[in-house]
Amino acid sequence: METKKLNVLLVEDSPVFAMGLQYALAGGDLSFSHVASPSAALSHLREHPDTDVAVVDISIESETDGLTLLESIRVAFPAVRTMILSHYKHPGYILLAITAGAGAYLSKDSAPEEILDAVHKVAGGSSLFFGDTIPPELIRSLFGNDRELRSRKPMGLSAKELEVLQLICSGYSNNQIAAAFGIATTTVETYKERIKAKFGMDTIIECVASAVARGIVTV
C-alpha cells in the first residue's frame, strides 16, 4: 500500500534556497509546492485545501512578513499546520511565531534531516519543535525558567488593558474585541496605544511578544 505524501507549501522568496531545500528533501514522502509571496500562499491554500504544512520564511520581501502570514493562515485555514524556517534566532521572533500558531521554529542552517523531522512532527500534531540550531538556554527563557523575567510587574496595565492584550495574543481582531466588550473599534485602538506607551514599544505585536515572555499573558 502506497504511503500518502504530505503536501507541503514552501513560502520562500529566494528561488535558490527553495530549489535547494526541495532537492535536499526529495525522495521522501513530501510533495512540495513553492510560492514566493504571502498573497500567492493564500491563493494556493484556497485552491489546495489538502495542504498539510506551510513552511514559511519570516523575511519575505514582498507585501508583508511571514509572521503576519502565519496569523492569516491560522484564521483562514485552521487545518493547515505551520512552521517557520528562518535565518533569525532572535527570541522575539520565536515568541511571535509561537503566538501566531507555528508548530516549529528552525534556523535555515538546520540539517535537512532535522527539517524533514520537523515537518513530520508538525504535520502529526506535535508543537513547539526547535531543533538543534536554536540555543537551549534561549528556549528555556522563553518558557519561563527565567524567574527574574517572569517576576516583573505587568507594566502598569489596567485590568481592561490586560484583557485586551490577552485577546490580541489569542488572535482576536479589533472588531471581535470590540464586540466582546461592547465598545467601539476606535476605543480598542485607544487601548492599543496605551499598551504600546506603557511597554515603550512601537507595535502591538512587540508588546504581545514581551508580555508572553514576562508571563503577563499566555499563548
ZINOR-V235657 format. One record per pair of residues at least 12 apart in sequence whose ideal C-beta (glycine too) atoms are under 6 Angstrom apart, sorted by the first residue. I is the first residue (numbers start at 0). J is the second residue. Records with the same first field share a line. If there is no record, write none. Layout:
BEGIN
I: J, J
END
This chain:
BEGIN
2: 28
4: 28, 30
5: 28, 29, 51, 122
6: 30, 49, 50, 51
7: 29, 31, 52
8: 32, 43, 50, 53
9: 31, 33, 54
10: 34, 40, 55
11: 56
12: 35, 59, 60
17: 33
23: 111
24: 111, 115
36: 61, 62
37: 62, 63, 68
38: 62
44: 76
50: 79
51: 122
52: 80, 118, 121, 122
53: 72, 79, 81
54: 82, 84
55: 68, 83
56: 85
57: 85, 87
66: 95, 99
69: 81, 99, 100, 101
70: 99
73: 100
80: 102, 121
81: 101
82: 101, 102, 103, 117, 121
83: 96, 101, 104
84: 105, 107
86: 107
88: 106, 133
90: 137, 141
91: 208
94: 208, 211, 212
95: 208
97: 218
98: 207, 218
102: 121, 126
103: 117, 121, 128
104: 129
105: 117, 130
106: 132
108: 132
109: 130, 132
113: 130
143: 214
149: 214
151: 213
153: 215
154: 197, 198
155: 197
160: 190, 193, 194
163: 190
164: 194, 210, 216
165: 216
167: 207
168: 207, 216
173: 187
191: 203
194: 206
END
